[in-house]
Amino acid sequence: MQDFERYEALGRERLIEGDLFEQPDTIVIPIMTKGRAYGVLSQTVQARGIVIPDVPYVGAEIVKQATKPDIMFLAFWNDEDNLERLAAFEQHVVYCVAGCISSACRFGKVKHLAFPLLGGKRGMQGLAGMALGYELAADDIDTMGWGDVPEVVFVTNKTIIS
């Protein structure tokens, strides 16, 4: 339990209120596999005329835009997901965030990366996993010598309750 509280506190340090689409560099948009929209954020991207790429499950792909922010699509969902159990959901969040940050560093040389709170209706339940995913990615990036770890924030459009 102590580790969970530690990671939740670390996640809160990175949590900001705001509009994801107003972030300065690269934003993460969760999607389904096979280039399908999932949720409000990916539907907003489609409404703006941006084509969602076909990204493998738990994979990520950067799509550069003429104006910032660029978009990193994260295939967070597929048709076979069984993430109803909280433990499975949390583990999924950890690996998705870690992989996304590592990919952003290795392939995109991204300096700033903004994630929405992952999990939609689960609200803040994914925050500790997001913070752990950040730490795992930072360790990998440092160990592998891939360069600087991007500045990462977790963005919510909801009022943050302290």
N, C-alpha and C positions, 0 to 999 in steps of 0.2 A: 504494500500500500504506500510505503514511503516513496518508492520510485515513481509511482503514478502521480503523487502530489508534487514531487520535484519537477516532473516533465510538464504537468499542467501549469505550474508556476512559470517555467521557461516558455511555454506556449503563450501565456498571457503577456509576457514581456515583448513578444513579437506581434501581438494582436493589436490591430488598429481599426477604428471605425472609418468607413468611407465607401466610395464607389470604386469597385475593382477596375472599371474601365478608365478611371482617371489616374491610375498608377503610372509612374514615369518610364518604365522600360519594357518589361515583359510580364504578362499576366498568364496565369494558368487557368485553363477552362476544362473542367471535367466533361468527358464525353463517353458514349458507348462505343464498343468496337464496331467495325464496319462503317465508320464515318457517320455515325448517327448521333443526333442531339439527345441530351439527357438533362432535363431541368431548365430553369430559367436562363442561366448564363449561356449555355450552348444555343438555346433558341434565340437569344438576343444576338449572338454572333451570326447565326444564319440570317436573321432579319436584316442584318447590316450587309448582306450579300457575300459573306465570307464562307467559302466551302470548307466543310469539316473533313480533314483527311482520314483515311483508313489507317488507324494506328493499332498495332497489336496490343492485346490485353496487358495492362500495367505498363505499357510503353508510353513514350512522350515524343512529340515532334513539334519543332518551332516553325511557325509560319510568320515570316517577316511581313510587316505592313508598311505602306507608304508613309504613314504617320504613326507615331507611338500611341499606344503600346503595341509591341509585337505580341503574338499569342503562342503560348505553348499548350498544345492540346494533350491532355492526359487521359488515356483510355482507362477510366476508373471503373466502368461497369461493363459487363458482358451479359449474354443471355442466360448463363448458367450460374451466376452469382448466388451464393447462399450466405449472405452476410447478416442474417437476422441475429445470430448470436453476437453479443457485444465483443467477445474476445476475437472472433474471426474478423469483425469489422475493424477493430483497433489494429490488428496485425496487418491487414490490407492497407490501411492508411499509412502506417509506418513505411512499408515497402514502396508504396506509390510515391510518397513525398521524397524519400531517399533517392529513388531512381530518377525522379523528375529533376531534382537539384543536381545530381551527378551529371545527367544528360545536358542540362543547361550549361554547366561548366565545361564539360568536355567538348561538346559540339557547337555550342552557340556563343561561348565566351560572354554569357549574360552577366551583367554587373548587379542588377536588381531584379528580383523575382517576387511576384505577389500572388499568393494563393488565396482562394476563397476558403472559408471553413468547409472542409470536406465532410460529406455525409448528409447534406440537406436537412431532412426532418430530424436528424439526430442532434442538431445544434452543436453545442460545445463538446459533445462526447468524443469527438475526434481530435481535439486540441492537444492532448498529451501525446498521442501517436504522431501528430504532425511535428511536435517539438523533438521527439525521439528520432523521427525520420531525418530531420535537419541535422541532428548531431551525428547520426550514422553517415550521412552524406559528407559532412564536413571532415570527418575522420578519413573517409575514403579518398576524398579530394586531396587532402594533405598527404596521406600515405602514398598515393599514386603520383603525386607531383603534377596534378592537372592544372595548377594555377590557383588563383584566388577563389575563395568560396563566395558565391554571390550574396549580397545583402538580401535577406529573405524576410518578408512580412506576411502575416495572415490577416486578411481583410474581411470584415463583416459590415453589412449595411444595417445591422441591428444595433440598438443601444447596448453598450457593454455594461454588464452589471458586475461591479467589483466584488 
